Amino acid sequence: MSEHKITASHLQRTTVIYVRQSTLAQVQRNTESTMRQYDLAGRAQQLGWPRTAVQVIDEDLGVSGASAAGRSGFAEMAARVGLGEVGIVLSLECSRLARNNSDWYRLLDLAGMTDTLIADADGIYHPAMFNDRLLLGMKGTMSEAELHILRSRLDGGIRNKAARGELRRGLPAGLVWGEGDGEVLPHPDEAVRGVITVIFEQFAVRGSVRAVWLHLRDQGLKLPLQRHGHVTAAQAAREEITWAKPTYHAVHNVLTHPAYAGAYTYGRTRQEKRIGDGALHVRRRVAAARRMAGAHQRPPRRIHQLGRLPGQPGQDRAERPAAHQPGTGAVREGCALLQGLATCGTCGRKLAVYYEGKHKATPGYYCTGTGQVVEGRGTRHLRIGGVAIDTAVTEAFLAALEPAALQACLQAAEQLEHGHDTSLEQYRRQAEASRFTAARAERRYLAVDPGNRLVARGLEAAWEKALTELAAAEADLARRQAARPAALTEQERAAILALGDDLHAVWDAATTTDKDRKQLLRTLLDEVNITVHRDHDNGRADLVLRWKGGAITELTIPVKRQPANRLRTDEDTIGLIRRLAAYYPDAKIAGILNRQGRRVRDTFVGAEDHLW
């Protein structure tokens, strides 16, 4: 040992024992290693320090030594070393202090300047001495290399297992792991499967995440909370399900998660380091699409033996909410019927909507892309009023719908009934689950000894809570059953069929809102491509209607030529005014212009009017 390096100056200062474990699991399981680190207090006393001068810093238990960020104990120790308050720093091994060379050498520099010793199980070192610093530097390098090797082995094993589809990652609500390798099954609870099915069915009808979220809120449906995504089917059957009000983010995650489409993915996101305020390193998760070129990305792998829920789409449909394609997005309340459907015939962008007129009730469409530069200013590919275009598309839509109008009306009524039935069935499942919970609480209460009041009081309170929840669930079910629309009678079916004979009357009815018209258009149309030709003699707009199923209809509507700006004074008159202004006053110039019959700003200039 190197006890001769300890001087009286060192003994007059404090001894710091630094205790650290990399993870909380190590703190819980590797108790022997933790005890060895605390036992270093006895070694400090053997080296000559009194017990009162020994201080243990263990704030970093469960924190990795890969960086000094988040290690308050290491920061406190380094600060005290820099102030010259520490005579020696004791640790079980150098890797306990730091596994990062930048942090390690910073500590060595401070210790060398303040005459502070560093000791581990192998010996005592003075960072100001060349040989000791060389040895400490090698130990620090080996500690960092050891961390890199350990990480590489673990990461390689994880990626290799993920490539086979056997790495069990967290699953979203509604899916659980099976017994086989890579086997994913639907949740055993019918209520959980039912609400997930409702989300996909409503998205297929409504076409936007927000519309599905609003439907769930209107129907009062709740979403199951997944405590952790590593449960198996057997564990899920025993666990109690927690229900919560749906949020937009939760619905979006359900519709975009690859697991619902039967795909196994790994490496879709990663962590990147960013410089934040105060030169702090901030970790942020970024999508795989924003990664740097050459970054590792594994393609989705289809899961074998996947128990897909009813109504679940394929992977392409599951990723639809993130795609900015025509026909996507929420339907707004404005009167521009082609909002979200119209695209530019030049660049293919979705057209934006504007409104003009006294009451902002006249719609129009324009392209957000820059077409060309004219006199230093960018011009748009198109900007056109939408009244004539909406009318032409509406006529084509109603003409295409007319052969199947009668059946479509009946299907609309049946779809309304089906939507209520789906929500009603979910309420029945929740009421059934509440009955089971109340019955189980009753059995537990009856099974306990009545004299054991310490246990009986708790079971009695749980039973009362279950009965309250059961009463609320049955009340919700009864309210939903009363609100369910009745089945169509023969007279109502006849009235609906009569409406199908005159689609224009239904379309123009006061009870049909612009939002309803937009949703109807989206049932048959995927895109309306618009190309504007502003010729002086033959201005027109070419429309290409792309129907669902691949059919295409081409329409051409005339476009009014923009009139000349009548408020502008012609250049010849402006030149005459400039020449006369050098010799005559304003009144004289006005008289000359009036005698020649010239107009300025679309009116004759009076004798007392100024020209500027």
N, C-alpha and C positions, 0 to 999 in steps of 0.2 A: 504494500500500500504506500501511498505518498503523503503520510501524515506530516512530513517535514515541511510541506508547503503551507501548512496552517500556522499563522503567526498570531501574535497577541492582538493585532489590529483586527483580524478576522473574528477572534473570539469575543471581541467587544460588540460585535454587531449581531444581527438576528440570523438564525438559520431558517430557510424556507424549504419545506418539503412539498413538492408539487405532485399531486395525485390526479390521475386522469385515466378514464376508460373511453374507448372510441364510441361505443353505443350503449343505450340503456339496457339492451339485452346482455351485453357483457357485464354491466354492473350487477344484473340480477343473477347471471349464471356463473361468471368467473369470479366468485367471491374470494378464492384463494389469492388471486393476483391483487385484488384490492387490499386484502389484509397485509400482504407483503409490502405494499407501498406505505400503508399507515405505520408498519413496524419500523420504517426508516427513522422514526423519532428516537428509537433506542440507539441506533447507530450514531445519530447526532450527539447524543449524550456521551457515547463512548469516545467520540472525537474531541470532547472537551467542552461542549456547549451545555449550559444549564437547561433544565427542563422548561424554565420560564422563557428562555430565549428561542425556543423552537415553535415555529408557526406552520401549521398545515393549511395549504390552499387546495381545496377540493371542489371549487365551483364548476370545474370543467368535466365532472363525471358525466359520461354519456355524450360528450362532444368530440368530434373528430379533430385530429391534430393536423389535417391537411392545410388549414389556413388559420390565421389568427382572428379572422372575423367570427364574432359570436363567442369567443373564449374570454370571458371577463376575468377568469382566474389568471390566465397567461398575461393579460394586459396589466393586471395589478402587480404581478410578480416582476414584469419588465420595468414598470414604473418605479418600484421600490429598488430594483437593482440600479437603475439610472440615477436615483437619488443617493446612492451609496449607503443605504440602510441595511443591506444584506451582506453577510460575510461568506456564506456558501449556499448553493442551491443543490438540494438532494433530490434525485429521482431514481426510479428503479432502472431505467435505461434512457438513453438519449432520445429515443423515438417518443417517449412520453412528453417531452418538452415541445417538440415540433417535428413534423414530417414535411416541412417546406423549407427549402434552403434560404429563402429570403427572410423568413421569420427566425430561422436558426442563427444565421450570421448576424442579424440585428441584435439578438440577445448576446452573442459572443462579443460583439463590439462594445456593447454597454458594460458587460462584465469585465472586459479587458481594461476599459478606461477607469472603472471604479474599484479595481482590485478585488473582484468577487470570484470565488472559486465555484467550480461546477463538478459535481460528483455523481457517479452512478455505481452499479454493482461491481465494476471492474477497477475503479480507482478514482483519484482526485486529480482534477486538471485545472491549470491556470491559463485562461484564454490569452493572457498577455505574453506567455512564453511560446516560442515558435513551434517547438515539438508538440506541446500540448494542443496548440491551436490547429496544427496540421492533423493530429489524431482526431480532434473533435470535428473538424471539417469532413474527414473521411466518414466518421460515424453519421454525421448529418446527411451526407450524400447517400450512404447506404440505407438510411431510414427512408429517404424520399424514393429511392429506387425500389425498396421493398414494397412501399405502398403502391407504386406503379405496377409492379409485377402481380401483386395480389388483385388489384383492380382488373388488370388485363385477363387474368385467369377467370375471375368471376364473370366479367363481361363476355368473354368468349364462350363460357358455358351457358350463359343466359341466351345469347344469340343463337347458339347451336340448338338449344332446346326449342327456342321460338321458331327456328326454321323448320322443325318437324311438327310444329303446331301443338306441342305438348306443354309449353310454358303457360301456367295458369295465371292469367291477369284478372283484374277486377272486371266483373260483368255488370251491365246495367240492370235496372229493375225489370223483372219479368223473365230473366234468364238465370239459370243455375248450372253449376258443373255436374256432369254425370260421373259415373264410376270409372269409365274407360278414359284412356289418354286422349285429350282433346275433345271429349264428348260434352256438348252443350245441350241442355234440355230446357223446355219451358218450365216456368215456376209451377209447382204442384197446386198452388192456390188458384181456384177458378176466378176469383175476383181480381187478382193481379193480372192474369192473362186477359180478362175481359176489358179492363181499362186501357191496356196497351193496344188491344185490337181496335178499340174505339178511336184512338188517336190516328192510327193508320187509315182506317176507313174514312174518317172525317177529312183527313188531308187529301185523300183521293178525290173527294167531292169538292172541298173548298179551295184547295190549291195553295194555301199559305199557312205558315206557322201561327201567325197572329190570329187568323180566323179559327183555327183549331183550339187555340188557347181560350179565346172568347167563348167558344161553344162549351168547353169544359166548365168554365166559370158560370155560364148561364144555366147549365144543367146541374150545377152543384156537385160535380164529380171530383173525387180526390185521387191523388197519385200515391203509389206506395213508395216509401223511403227505403233505399238499399243501404243498410248499415255498412256492409263491406261486400265486395263482389266476389269473394272466395268461398261462398257457402255451397254445399252440395245439395242435391235434391232431398236427401234424408234430413239434413240439418234445417233446410228451409221449411220442411213440413212441421218441425217442432217449434220453430221460432215464431214469436208473435209479430204481426205485421203492423207497422206504424204508417198511418195515412196522413197526408198533408195537402193543403190547397195547391193547385197547380200554378206554376210560374212559367213565364215565356221561355226562360232559359232551360227549364226542365223539359218542356215539350220539344224544344229545338234539339236537345240532346237525344231524345228518343228517336226523332225523325232522321237524324244524321249519324247515329252510331252504327259503325259497320257490322257489329255483332248481330243486329236485328236482320241484316241482309244476308246472314250466313257467311260472313268473311272473318277470317282471323288475321289481325294486323298487329305489327310490332314496329315501333320506331316512327309513328306518325308525328310525334312531337319530340322536341328535345329542349335542353336548357342552354341558354346563351348568357354570357356575362356582358353586362352593360355598365358604363360609367354613369353613376347618378350624382346627385348633389353631394358636395363634400368629398368627392373622389371615392365614393363607396362603390363596391361591386354589387350590382343588383342582378339577380337571376330572374330570367323571364322565359316562360314557355312560348315557343313560336311554332306555327303550323309547318308541316313538312313542305308545303308549296313555297314557303319563303326561305327555305334553307339555301345555303351557299352551294354553288355548283360543285359537284363531286361529293357532296355529303351522302352518308349512307342512308338508304331508304329501302325498306323491304316491301315488295308488292303484297297486297292482301292475299291470304290463303283461304280457300273455301274449307269450312269446317265439315268434316264427315260426321254423319249421325246427328246432324243438328235438328232438333225438334222445333221447327219454325212455327210461330204463332199464326193463327188465321188472319188473313188480310195483310200480312207483311209483304212489302215490295221487294224487288231485287235491289242490288247495291246501287245501280244507277238511279233508281227512283228514290232510294233513301237519301242520296246526296243532293236531291233536287232543290231543297230550300237554299243551298249555298250557290246555286247556279243562276247567273243573271241572264236568263233566256226569255224570249217573248212568251207572254202568257203566264209569267210567274209574278209573285208579289201580291200584296194585299189589294183588294178592290176598294177604291175610294168612293166618296159620295158625289164627286163632281159630275158635270153633264158631258164630259168628253168620253164618249163610249169606247174609244179604242185605247184608253189608258192602259199601258202594259202590253198591248198587242201590236201597236204600230211601230214599224222599224223604218230606218232610212234606206232608200234604194241605192244610195251611193256608197255609204260606209257600213251599213248593217247595224248601226247602233239603235237602241230603243229610243223612240222619240219622246221628248218631254212635252208637257202640256202647259198651255197658257190660256188665260181667259181675258177677254176684252169687252168693251161696251160699257154703257152707263152703269149697269148693275153687275158687270163682270160675269155675264151669263152666256157669252158667245165663245165657244171653245176653239182652240187651234193647236197645232202641233209644230214642233221645231226640233232640229237636230242639234245636239250639244257639241258635235265635232266641228272643227274649223275647216271650211272647204278650201278657200283660197284667199290670198292677200290682195286686196284692191286698194290702191292709194295708201298703203301702210296700215290698213285695217283688215282684220279677218272677217270673212263673210261665211254664213252658215250654208250647209248643203241645201237646206230647205226650211222655209217658214210659211205655213199655209193655214188658212182657216179650216175648221173642222166640221162645219155644218153640212156642206155638200158631201164630204167624204163619209161622215157618219150616216147620212141618209142613204147613200149608195150601198154601203156595207149592210145596213139594216134591211134594205130591200132584198139583197142577195141572201141574207141569213133567213129571212122569213120565207123566201121562195124555196130554199133548201129544206126548211123545216116543215113545210106544208104537207108533204106526203105522209109524214109520220107524226103530224100534230096531235091527232086524237090519242094515239098510244102514249105520246110524250106527256100529255096532260094527266093521264091515269098514272103513269109512272111517277110523276112529280108528287101526286097525292100519296101513293104507296111509299115513296121515299120518305115523306114527312112522317108517316106512321112508323116506318122502320127506324128512323132516328129516335123517336120517342121510345119505341120498344127496346132499343139498345141501351139507352140510359136507364129505362125502368128495370131492365134485367140486372144492371149493375147495382141498382139500389136493392133489389131482392137479394143479391149475393151479400151485400154489406149487412142487411138485416139478418140473414142466416148466420153470418159470422158473429154478429152481436148475440144472437140466441145461444150459440155454442159457448161463447165466452161467459155469458151469464149462467148457463147450466154448469159449466166447469167451476165457476166461483161458488155456486151453491153446493156442489158436491164436496169441495174442499172445506167449506164452512161446516157442513153436516158431519164430516169425518173427524173433526177435531173434538177433543174432550171439552165439554162446556165449562168445566171448572178451570181450564187453563185460559184465563182471560187475556193474558199477555199475547197469546197467539190468536185467540178467537176474535178479539177486537180488530186486529189487522185484517183477518179474513172477512169479517163482517163489513168493514169499510170497502174492501175490494168488491164484495158482492153487491153492495149498494151502488158503487160506481158503475159496475157492469149493467145493473138494471136500469140506471139512468141513461147510459149509452144505448141500450136496447130500446128504451121508450123513444129516444130521439130518432133512432134509425127507423123504427116502425112508423113514426109520425111523418118522416120524410118520404117513406115509401107510399103511405096513404095519400100524401099531397101530390106526389108525382102520378099516382094512378088516377086521381081526380082530374089532373090537368091533361091526361092523355087524350088526343083527338079520337073521337068515335069512328068506327068503320063506316065507309061510304055506303049510303043507301042507294037504291036504284034511281030515285029522283035526283040525288046529288051526282051520280055518275052521268045521268042524262044531261044535267046542267053543265058538267065539265066537258062532255062531248060537244055540246052546243058552242062552248067557248072555243073549242078547237077549230070550228068552221070559220071563225073570223079572228085570225091571229093578230091582224092590225089593230082591232079593237082592244085586245088584251095588252098589246104592246104600248098603245097610246093611253091606256087607262090611267086615271089619276092615282090609283092605288099601286101601280107599278112604278117603283122608284128607279132612278138612274143606276143605283147600285144593283138592283135586280136585273136591269137590262145588260149591264156589263157581265154579270155572272152568267146570264143566258148566252151571250156571245161567246164566252170562254168554253162553254160546253161543246161547241162545234169548231171553233176557230183556234188555230195555234198561232197565227201571225198574219198581219196585214202589212205588206211591204209597199211603201209609197215612194214614187219617183215623180218629181215635178219638172215640167218643161215650160218655161216662161218665154215662149216665142211671141213676137209682136202680132202675128196673124193667127197662130194656132196654139194658144196656151192650154195645157192640159196636165192632168195628174194621172199617172198610170198606177193602178192598184193591182197587187197580186195577193189574192186571198188563199192562204194555205190552211186547208181543213184538216181536222183530225182524221187520220187514216191515209193521208198523203195526197188527196185530191187538191187540184189547184184551179182557181177561177181568176180570170183576168178581166179587169174593168177599166174603163177610161172615162173620166169626167172632165168637162171643160173648166178651165181656170180663167177668171177674169184678169185681163191685162191691167197692171197697175197704172192709174192715170198719172199724167205729168203733174209736177208740183206747180199748181196755179198761183201759189202765194209768192213765188219767186219772180223778181223783176228781171227781165231779159237783159243780156249783157250789153246790147246796143244802147238801151236806155241808160244803163249805169255809166257807160263811157261818155254819153252826151252830158249827163249830170256833172261828171267830174270836170269836163272841159268848161261848162258854163259857170261852175262854182268859182273859177278863177277871176271872173269878170262881173258877175251879177249876184245880187242878194237872193235869198230863198224865195221871196214872193215873186220876183221877176222870173226865176227859173220855173216855178210852178205854173205861171201863166204860159210860158213857152211850151211846156209839156202838155198842158190842157189844149192849146190850140192845135198841136200836132196829133192829138188823140192818143197819147201814150198813157199807159197805166202803170202805176206803182203800187205794189202789194194789192192788186186786184181792185183798186178804187182810183177814181180821179183825184188828183191832188188839189186841194183848195188853195186859194190865194194866200190864206194866212197860215197854212200848214208848213211845218218844217219838213225837210227831206231826210233828216237824220236825227 
